[in-house]
C-alpha cells in the first residue's frame, strides 16, 4: 500500500467511522448472544490490504480511541487490536490471497483472537466482572459474525483504498510482461 496524505486521510476516516459505529450503533444490537465486533474486522481488513505496519498502527489507533471514549484502562483494546492487525498484515506479506474465502475466514479467526486477547488482558488486570463458562461463547460468536461482516467490508474497504493498493499487473490484465531484449531471441 502506498501511503500519501489523501490515503492517510481515508485510513484515519475508516478507523474513526468504525470506532463511532462500534460505540454508538453496533454495541446496541445483540446477535447470537453477543454484540457484533466491527472494529476488529476493520483492523484485520486494513491489515490484509496494507500489511503489518498498517494493520498494527490502525489497530493501535482504533483501540486507543475506544479506550479513551469509554474511560477504561488505556491500552487494553489497543493491544488486542494491534495484535490482530499485525497478524493479518503478516499473513498478507507472507501469503497471497488466492480465494475469496480467505479474507472472511482469516477475519473471523483473528476477530476471535482479538476477543480472547481482550478477555485475557481484562482477567489478568483483575477487572471485576462475573466470569463463567459462557465467556467462551462470546469470542466464538464474535468470530462467526466477524467472518460474515468481512464478506461485505473487505470489498468495500478495497474499493475505498483502491488508489493506494499495489496489484500484480499480470494477474489483473491476464497478460504476460513483454520479453526483455537481453538474451531472448
Buried (B, 14 or more C-beta within 10 A) or exposed (E): BEEEEEBEEBBEEBBEEBBEBBBEEBBEEEEEEBBBBBBBBBBBBBBBBBBBBBBBBBBBBBBBBBBEBEEEEEBBBBBBBBBBBBBBBBBBEEEEBEEEEBBBEBBBBBBBBBBBBBBEBBEEEEEEEEEEEEBEEBBBBBBBBBBBBBEEBBEEBBEBBEEBEEEEEEEEEEEEEEEEEEEEE
